[in-house]
Amino acid sequence: MDVLLLSRLQFALTIMFHYLFPPLTIGLGVVLVYLEGMYLWTKDPLYESAAKFWTKIFGLNFALGVVTGIVMEFEFGTNWAVYSRYVGDVFGSALAAEGIFAFFLESGFLSLLLFGWDRVGPKMHFFATCMVSLGSIFSSIWITVANSWQQTPAGHEIREHMINGQPFLRAEIVDFWALVFNPSTMHRLVHVWLGAFLLGAFFVMSISAWYVLRGRHLEFARRSFTGALILATICSLAQLVSGDLQAKSVAEHQPAKLAAMEGLFETTESAPLYLWGWPDEEAGEVKYGVAIPGMLSLLIHHDTAAEVPGLNDLDEQFGTPPVWLTFQSYHAMIGIGMVMIAATLLASYWRWRGTLFEKRAVMWFFVLAVGLAVAGNELGWVAAEVGRQPWVVYPTIVDGQAVGGLRTSDALSESVSSGQVLGSIIAFGLVYLLLFALWVMLLHQKISHGPEPVAPADRPEKAGLLAAAASMAAHEGSLTEESRGASSGG
């Protein structure tokens, strides 16, 4: 088999498996901050019990995220040596910043988060939780900066160097902040954060809905579900706005990617927006498609008659991405996003009416809907990464012309054979399968055990009533004894 295809499949396997965990830890981190903040505010031990439960889940996902992320760094050197030389100056800076500002912050306070419940005060523990959550968000910043630079390079110069008498090109930083705030960084970063928050929220709602259906830990489940539902509703609506802004950025800086996402083969005025379809690259058309005329032109240029360039006119400068996979992953992501908006808005309405937890069919939907959140995150990355092919570092557009860039086919290591890559794919596949089985088993154990019970007497809002009832009972008992004594004495 082709070593290029195998290397791409290997990286896709490792990074897609790894990306099950980082957005989950980012989303759960926000949930933990909310729960501990509510505990400090209300002093209700139920919030503390919920925070302790979700912290255990967070720790499990954090561990899997670290383990699975290490592999990709080695792949840069083994499979993509030319790429590593080309982007080393850029990626070295971004990954060093990620280690200093994110990983050390996150891991430094992680022990307090996991094991400090009975060793530090509530305020200090809340501070540790905030730092861990902030660290996970910082980590996403620098990784997204590095990836965004590949999509829309800025702040660098391409310089030629020699090694063993052979010339090679290298992108070297000339303006660090231009690199960090390259044209797509902020749009992509917001989109990544919202996707992570959605995954964390839907994960919490899934487990909470399961408890509701089973009639277990009901008060914990309702509160956890409600908090996650608020986060999911806000983020699903915000994701729609974020996606629109990012699509405009893609249209400006990666026109071939946009054309592949929308199945636009010919440059077209009043370009249609396809709701679904089946792109046929040989025929140069989208078959069985349903489209809204002029809508793509309206969304991109705010003019239904505006011209949108097609793949046939862009191929010479940018090449043509795999259209079918880019189109389908992009449209599936959008479809999932619209389902999330509808589901969270309806659930919020029913929660406001007080009837949500009585609807078993809706609870079953949310048990399974975490799969939609996972798929939405993964498909978004598929559309973004497949859509920039055949480039691993996209060329910069200068005066309407593509300049620079590094093709994926030119980024491979020269000494790696297809047999070696295939063997590593099989090995990684088996290891990841075992890790996934271990994750599912441990997750099942923690969910089956559930949160620690909260004694009714510990609940502050009920403590006064219970104490008053006990006092009244004791007082009545003493009166009874006195009356009996008086009767026998008489």
PyMOL commands that set and color helices and strands:
alter all, ss='L'
color gray80, all
select helices_A, chain A and resi 3-18+22-42+45-78+81-115+122-151+176-180+185-214+218-253+255-262+295-301+311-318+323-353+356-358+360-387+408-410+418-449+456-458+460-489
alter helices_A, ss='H'
color red, helices_A
select strands_A, chain A and resi 156-163+166-173+268-269+273-280+285-292+307-308+391-393+396-398+401-403+406-407
alter strands_A, ss='S'
color yellow, strands_A
deselect
rebuild
show_as cartoon
